[in-house]
């Protein structure tokens, strides 16, 4: 069995030897970013979109890395090939690198770029058949903070919300923003459907603009579905007929219960199922699978 390797700043390193310094700012302060991607039969879906989002976030953090998108694309496929992976989970991490203690990042000269690839383990089929359950988390998103708009290495808001959800025996926590409107869940964007109209929190609601979210919006427009990106109250979610979550790994996941109350009839809805199927068909077409 081939030993797994990790990409670190241009070098493939055996997994057991892959190390990061205790003085790395990603460890000390969460001073970094990441992207999660998925490959299907060795092809990474919407890789360019993920890299574009990464480089936009790097500008926000004023963090320069010695790689361009084309080089990172080659590095990702190189790492997949080295690990002999086709159906894969891909985690691309960027840290500002090592530096002295203190908030001043100026002394940091060598950012860390790490690519981890693992065999993709699909979500259980029963999750799609029965849907997930959620609670409204006490943790709030700050719409004025740049952290709500990027995949920051500081993931504590989401971790706290996930812990709260698990402690209450459900799958997900829904984060509201500081204005009391719906933002997102711990790892996903959220959509609701009522009277054939699809709505999702706007980017100004304190969300990460997900790649899968954007793909679903494009699919919905092409299908002639009326779509709104807007402020959504939690009461509107309770009154919706269908809800679903999106992210790169789960694709489109039905959400059937919030705070113990069923959404619609408490089962995955027909439009949710149709959009999931359409998303999978798009993946097949785009990657020529």
N, C-alpha and C positions, 0 to 999 in steps of 0.2 A: 504494500500500500504506500503510495507516494506521500511524503511528508508535506504538510501544508506550508505555504510561504506567504509572507506579508511584504508589501511594497513600502519601503521607507526612503524617501528622497532619492529615488532613482535606483535603488538596490533592492533585490529580492532577498529577504532574510527568512530563515526557518522560523516558524511561528514561535517555537519555544525560546528562540534567541531574540525575538523582537522586543525591544525595551524603549521606554521613554524616561528621561531624567526626572527626578523629583523636583527639579527646578524649572521644568517646562511650564510655561504660563497656561497652557491648556489644563494642566493638572492643578496648578496653584490658584488660578482665577477664572477658569472657563473661558480663557481668551483664545477663542478659535471658532471654527465652523465645521459643519459636516453636511454631506449629502448621502441619502440612501437611494440606491438604484436597484433595478431588477433586470436580470437577463433571461431571455426566453430562447432556448436552443442556441445559446452562445451569442445572442444579439441583445444589446442593452437598449431598452425602449426609451425613446426621447432623451438619449444621452446628452445631446447638444443643449436641450432645455435645462437639464440639471446643471450642466457646466456654466451656462449663461447665468443662472440664478446664483451659483457659487461665486462667480467673478463679480457680480453686482454686489453681493454681500461683502466680498473682500474690500471693495471700494468704500463701503460704509465703515468698515473697521480700520480703514487706512492700512491694510495689510498686503504687502507685496510678496508674491511667491515666485520662485525662479522657473515657472512652468507656464506655458500658454494652454488654452483649451485643447488644441490639437495634440500637444505632448501628453496631457492628462488622459485624453481619449486613448492614445496608444498605450499608456501605462495601465489603464484599466483592462484593456483587452490582453495585454501581456500578462497581467496577474491572473486573469481568468484562465488563460491558456496554461500558465505554469502550474495552476492547481487542477487542471483538467476538468473545469466546470462548464456546464452549459446552462442548467437551470440554477441561477445563483442569486444570492443576496450580496449586494456590494455596498460597502461603507467607505466613503472617501472622507478622510479627516484632515483638517488643516489647523495647525497651532502656530502661534506667533514664535514658539520656540523657547529655548532656555534664556534665562536672564536673572539678574539679582532680585532679591525680595523687594517688594514695593510695586506700586501701581504704574510707575513710569515705564512704558514699553520701549523707549528709545534705545537702550543698550542691546536689545534683541536683534541679532543680525542674521540668524539662520532659521527660518520657519521650518516646521515639520509638515511634510505631506505624506500621509499614510493611506494605503488602500488595503482593505481587508475584504476578502471574498469567501463566502461560505455557501455550501449547498443549500438551495432554497427549500424550506419546509412549508408547504402550502397550509393555509388555514384549514381547519377541519370542515368538511362538507356540511356538517350539521350547523355550523355557524351561519352559512349562507341560506340554509333551508329554514332555520328557525329565527335567525336574526340575533343581534346583540341587545343588551340592556345597559342603561346608563343612569347616573345620578347627576345632579347639578353640583359641581364641586365648589367648595368655599374659596378656592384660589381664583384670583381675578387676573385678567390680562390688561396691561396698561397700553392703551392705544397710542400714547405719545412716545412710548419707548421703541427705539429701533430693534430691540431684542424680539419684539412680537412679530417682526416682519422678516426675520432671517432665521436660518437653522443654526442658532448659536450653540456652542458646546456647553453653555450653561443651560441645563434643561430642568432646573429645580422646580419651576412652576408646574411643569407637566408631571414630574415625578411625584410631587405632593398630591396632585389631582388623581393620579393613577393609584397611589396608596390609599387615598380616601375611597375611591370606587371599589377597590378590592376589599377593603375593610367592611364595606356594605354589601358584599357578595354579588357585585355586578361587574360588567366587563369594562365599562368606560366612564370617564368623568367629563362632563361638559363644562368648559370654562366660559364664564361671562366676562365681559370687559368692564372697565371702571365706570362705564355709563349704565351698566346693567343689561346690555344687549348680548346676544349670543355671539361668541367668537368662534371657538373650535373645540375639538376634544384633545386628548393628550397626544395623539399621534395622527389625527385626521382632520380634514375639513368636513363640514356637515352641510347637508342639503335637506330641504323639506319640500313636500308636494301637497298642494291643496287646489282642488278644482282644476286639475290639469296644468297648473302653473308651478314651475320649478323656481325656488328661491334659495339663495345661499348668502351668508354674511359677506358684505363687501370688504374689500381690502382695508378700508378705513376702520373696520370693526376690530382691528388688532389681531389679524390672522396671518399665518404664513401662507402666501399664495402658492398653493400646491400645484405640482405638475399634473397630477391626476385630476385635480379640481378643474384646471384649465381645459384638460382634454374632455372632461364631461360637459363643460360649457360648450365647447366646440361641437361635440356630438349632438347636444340638445338643440343648438341653433340649426344644425343641418337637418334635424328631424322635424323642424317646425314647431318645437315646443317653446312656449312663452317662458322666458327666463328673466329673473331679476336678481341682481347683486345689490343688496340693501341691508339696512339695519333690521334685525329680527329679534323680537322679544321672546322670552322663554314661554310666555303664554301662547304665542303663535305655534311654537313647536308642539305643545300639548294638544293644540287644536288641529294640527296637520293630519292628513290622511296617510302619508308615507314619510319616512325619513331614511336617509342612508348616509354612510360615511365613505370618504375616499382617501386613499393614500397609495403609494407606489406598490407596496407589498400586498395589501388586501384587495386592491383595485376598487370595487364597489361592494360595500358591505351593508346589508339592511340593519336599521336600528328600529326595534319594535316596541321598546318600553323605556320610559323616562320617569324616574322617581316612583316606580311601581305602577304607573298608569300606562295602559296600552296606547300605542300610536295606531290610529285607524282600528283595524280589527285585530291588532296584535300579531300580524303575520307580515312577511315581506310582501310589499305591494307590487302590482303588475308593472308600473312604470320603472320602479327600481330594478326589477328583474330584467326588463327590456334594456335599460341603460347598461346594466352589467354585461349582458350579452353583446350589445353594440360595442362596448369598450373592448371586449375580448376579440371581436371580429376586426376591429381597427388594428389591434396589436398584430394580428395574423397578417393583415394586408400590408402594413407598414414595414414589417420585418420579413415579408415574403416567406412566411412559414407554411 
